[in-house]
C-alpha cells in the first residue's frame, strides 16, 4: 500500500488503505482541528524527534472493553489501602511531561516531542485531552493521559515513579468511564502490560464499527 502525503487540507485517506504495519499517511500538522478529525476516524500521530509527522491506524487494534478490565490481586490491595490519592485533570502538563521524560532513556526514544506536547496541552485546554494523576505525599507518582471524544477514550501514554501508580490511575480511569457510559478505551497497539490487565485485539473493521457509534455528536465528552 502507498503512504499518503497530507497537505494543508484537513483530510485523511480511508483507514483500510493503511499499510500492514498501520502507517497510513505522512505530513500535515498537529492542529486541534486535524487531531480531532484523526481521532474520529481512528487515526493517531506517532513519530520520533527528527522524523516527519506520521499517522497510523493499525489493524488489529488493541482495546480495553471496560467490563473486561482485570486488576491483579496486588493492585486491588493497593487501591483498597488507599496508597495513592487519585485526581483527574489536576496536572495535565505534569503528566504528559513525565510520560515524555520516562521514554527518553530508552533505545527507541520518545514520540512525545515538544511539538506533540504543545498540541496535546492545547487539546486539554479545549476540553478534549484528559489526565489521571496518582499522588503520594504530595508528589506526582504516576498517571496517564488520553483524548476523549463522544463516548470513546483514546489512551495515549502513562508513566510511573512508584510501583503500581500508573496501574492505579488506569483502574480509576476505567471506573470513571463506566460511570460516564463510555464504550471502551482505545489502546492502539499491543503491549503485554495492557493485555495482562484485560485488553485484547479486535479487527480494524470491528473497531471502526464501535468508533462510529461512539463519536456521534456531541463530540466533546462530559468529564466531571
N, C-alpha and C positions, 0 to 999 in steps of 0.2 A: 504493500500500500504506500502511496506517496504521503509525504508530510506537507500539510498545507501552510502557506505563508500568509499571515494575517497582516492587514493594513490598518488604517485609522478607523475604518468602519467597524461597528460593534457587530461582528458576525463570526459564527463558528460553523465549520462543516458538520454534517451528521456524525454522531459518535461511532456509528457502525463502520466508518471509514478509517478508524484508528488502526495503527499497526498492531501486530501481535503483542508487542510489549506495552501497548496502551498509548503510545505517543500519537497525538492527533495533529497538532499544529505548532507553529513557531512564530514568535513576533507579537505584535500588538503592544498593549500596555497593561498596567495594573490599576486602571481607573476603577472607581466604585461601580460604575455602570457596567463595565466589561466583566468584572469579577462576579457581580450578581447574575448577569446573564450566563456566565460559565457554570456557576453552581446550579442554576435552574436546569441546565442541560446535562448535569452530571460530569462536568469538566473541571479540572483544577490545575493551577500552576505549580510547577515543581522544577527547579533548576538550581544550579550551583553558581557561586560567585565567578564571574567572567564568562559564563555561558549565555547564550541567547535565552529569551523568555520561552519556556516550553510548556505546552498544555497537554494534559493527559486525561484519558478516560479508559481505564483498564477493564478487561473482561477476561476472567471472572472478577467480581467485586467483593471485597471483604466488608461485611456489615455486621452490626450487632442488633438483633431483634431484642427489644427491651425486656421481654419476658424470658429471654434465654440467657440473661446475664448470670454468671456463676461465680460469685465471690468465693475465694478459698476460705477454709476454716480459720486460718490465721488472720485474714483480712476482716472477717466477721468479728473476731475478737478485738482487733484494733479499733473498729468502729464502735463496738459495744463499750470499750474502755474510754472512749472519747479522748484519744491521744492527741487528735488534731481538732482545731477549730476550722470549720469549713465556711467559706463565703463565696458569693457569686458576684462577678464584675466589680470587685473591690480594687483590684490591682492588675488590670489587663496588661499594662505596659511591663510590669514586673514579671508576669508570667511569660509573655512572648519573648522578652529579652533573656530570661533564664532558659527557655527552650532553645534559643539560638546558642547561648553560651555552652550548654551541655553537649552540643554536637561539634563544637569547634575542634576539640582534641581528637576526634575520630577520623579514621582514614578517608571516609567519603565526605568529610566536612559537613557544612550545613547548607540547607536550601533557604534558610531564613536570613537572607541578605538584608542590608539596610533598606533597600527598596521594598522588599516584601514586608518588613516590619512596619514601615510607614503606611503601606497600603492597608494592612490589617488593623492598625490603630485607627485609620480612617473609617474602616467598616465598623469598628467598635463604637466610635463616636456617632455613627449613623444608626446604631441600634441593631446591626446585623451580626457582628462578631462578639463572642462572649467568652468569659473565663471563669474557671472554678479554682479557688485558691485553698490550700491547706496551710494552716499556721500552727507553729509550735513555739510557745513562749514569745509571741510577738514577731517571730521571724517567718518569712515565707519559705516553707519547707518543700513544697511541691505544688503541682497544678497542671492544668491543661487549658486549651482554648480551641475554639472552632467557630463555625458560621451556622446560624440558624435562619432558615428561610421557610416560611409556611410551617409545616409540621415535620420538617426534616432537619436533623443536626448533622453537619459535616465536620467530623473531627479532624483537627489539623496536627497538633503536636502536644506532647506532655513532657514534664521534667520532674525529677525528684532529687532532693538533697538528703532526705531521711527515708529510711526503708518504709514502704507502703504508703507514702504520701500521695504519689500520683494515682495509685490504685484506689485510695480513699476518695480522691477527687472524682475519679471515674464512677465510683459507686454512688456518690451523691448526685452526679450528673444524671445517671440512669433514673434515680428516684425522682428528680425534678422533671425529667422528660416524660415519665409515666404520668405524673400529676398533670402535665400540660397536654397529655394525649398525643404525643409525638408518635410518628410511625417507626422510626429506627435511627440508629447512628451509622452514618457512612464512615467506615474505617479505611476506605480507599484500597490499600494493598495489604496482602497477607503478612502478618507478623505472628510469630509463635506466642508472644506475650499476650496479644489480644485474643488469639484462638484459645489460649488457656483459660480465658475469662468468659468464653462462650460465643465469641464472634465466629462467623462462618462465611464461606464464599457462596455467592449466588451468581447466576449468569448475568451478563450485561442486559439482556432482554428483561429478565425479572426485575433487575434494579431500575431500569427505565420505567417500567410499569408502576412500581411503587413511588418513584420520584414524581412522575406525572400527577399522581393523586395527591402527593404530599405538598407540592409547591403551588397549589392553586391559591389565588388571591384570598385574603390579604397576605402578601409575601413576608412582611416583617412580622416575626413571631412575637407572641406575648411572652415576655420574660420578666417575671415578678421577683 
